Amino acid sequence: PLLREVPALASRAARGMATLVATGVGIVWLDPRSWPWVMGAVVSVVVFPYAFRRALAESVTRMRTHAAALDRFHLDALLGAVPVRVHGAERSVQREHEGLLVEWGRAARTFHQKSAASVTLQTAVGTIAAAAIVATHVMRGGGLGPLLLLGYWAQRLPALGTEVTTALTSLREMSIVAARAFAPLSAPELAVFSDRTTS
């Protein structure tokens, strides 16, 4: 079911990026001398996700692996509930489950910390750029009419950047899920089957 969201996420990322670029072009059209700040805000949308891509991919993979281990453990525990109770192994099963849960929690916390750091840095850069665009326009004696539209577009830059980054991060997670789902299809054949065919 998660893979069905890929087209919607891709469309959302493309729409957000197009809106971000169009907003930047509109700001430069209103105040051509603000182009360095606009470029900084737009480029930050690409730079920060690219800089954090490897760390986020590793964290997502680790978190998904621990989540799969928890699911498998739950299934095994349900199937073997009667033998576990007969042999009095509840405490051992609880300790094993606690260990898996702790590892999953650490991986999830690491992923969310890195993701939050990327979004925070990007939002900070976008907010500083928006404030600089408005401030420089006012200091240069710009008109009130363009200032209102310029301020509106400038304050939209951080929100659009966050939207694009969120969509790209979700797409990265979907690609990892897809890779795990299709991994058995690309696995090499077992030697047992080849031995049987030759014998």
Salt bridges, closest charged atoms under 4 A:
ASP31 OD2 - HIS137 ND1 3.41
ASP31 OD1 - ARG140 NH1 3.66
GLU103 OE2 - ARG106 NH1 3.24
GLU173 OE1 - ARG64 NH2 3.48
